[in-house]
Amino acid sequence: MCYCVYIATIEPQEKSTFIPNETELYLEEPIQKELEDLRDKFSNPHIYYVGSYTNCSCGFDLPSDQLENPVWEDAKRSVARLIDLIKLKSRWGNLEFYCCWAGNTASAVEEHVHLKAGSTSLDSYFGLTENQLIIFEA
């Protein structure tokens, strides 16, 4: 089973595709069923699936005690790109971030968290928590 990360933004974002051995982060439009499940979780109108170097969101699952381990370099690069995206896109308003298991987009949000986007870094990486909605504030 894979993690699925979704973001919601105020403005439309450029979508991209996964390219093996090249992609660190990509955005896709969720399928219709996922959009229907996710719409009530977000206040921002533009919803995207966020994938990593693994061709899913699992590559964002970086244990904090592995930051210096070379085995986790690919994950570290994907997480760094995710953090850059959050910081950039939250400049114009809150960015909303939701994580769940694949196929569980209809699950209820179990935890709401508010974080300052500008203070997010690899050293303070929030990680992936199932059914958690994070509001990254400008």
N, C-alpha and C positions, 0 to 999 in steps of 0.2 A: 504494500500500500504506500502511496506517495503523499507527501504534503502538497497542498495547493495554496498558493499565496495570491491574493487579489488586492488590488488597490483601486481606490476611487478618487478621481480628481475633479476639479472645477472645470477644467478645459480639456478638450480632446487631446490625446497623446498620439505620437507616431507609433504605429505597430511595427513589429519586426518578426523575423522567423529564426528558428534555431538552425545553426550550422555546426555540425559536429567538429570538435577540436578548435573552434573559433569563438563561439558564442559564450559570453560570460553572463549576459542578462538579455531577456527579450520580453516584449509585451504582445499579448494576443487578446482578441476579443473573446470573451467566454461564449460557450454555446448557449442557445436560447434557454434551455432548462436551468443552467447555472445562473444566467442573468435574472430569471424569474425568482429563483431562490435567494439571490444576493440583494436584489433591489431594496428590500425593506431594511437591510442591515446598514446601508450606506445613505448618507445625506447628499453626497456629491453625485452628479449625474453620469459621469463617465467611468465605467468599470472595466478593468483589465485583469487578465491572468498574467502573473509574472513568473517567468521561468528562468532557470539558471543554466550553468554549464552541463548539468545532468539531463537536460531536456525535460525537466520537471522542476518543482520548487524545492526538492530535497537538498539541492546544492546550497541552499541558504541555511541549512541546519549545521552551523559551525559551533562546536563546543568551545567555550571561552578558554579552557585550559589547553587548547590545541593551536592557538594563534602562532606560536613559534615552530610548530611541527611542519616540516616540509611536505609531509603527506597530505596536508590540508590546504596546500597552496591554491588549488583550483577553487575550492570553496571560499577561501579568503578573498580571492579576486572577485568572485560573484557577489559576495556580501559587500565588499567595498563598492561595487557598482550599484548595488541596491541602496546603500546608504547615500551615495552621490545622487541617485534618482530622488530619494525622499527629500534630501536637502534642497535640491533644485526645484522640484515641483511644489514644495510647501511654501516657497517664497511668495506665491500669489494666493495663498489660502491653505487651509488645512488639507492634508492628505490623509486618507483613511486606508488602513491596512488590515486585512482579515486573513487568517490562516485556518485551514481545516484539512481533514483527510480527503483524498480523492473520493468523489461520490457523496460527500457529506455536506454539500453546500446548503442544504435545507436545515441543518442543525442550528439550534439557537446559539446566539452569542452568550458565552458563559462569563466573560470578563471584559470590562471596558478599561482601557488604560490611556492616559494622556501623557505624551512626551513632547519635549521641545525638539524639533527637527534639527536645529543648529547645534545641539549638544550631543547628537548621536554620532558615534564613532565605532571603529572596530573594537577599541578597548571598552566601550560601554554598549556593545551590541545587545539588542533586546532579545534576539533569538526567535525561534518559532514555538508558539504555544497554540495547541489546537483550540478552536472556537474562541479565540481572543481577537477583539477588535481594538486596534491601536489608532488613536487620533494623533497625528504628528502636527503640532501647532507651529505656525510661523515664528 
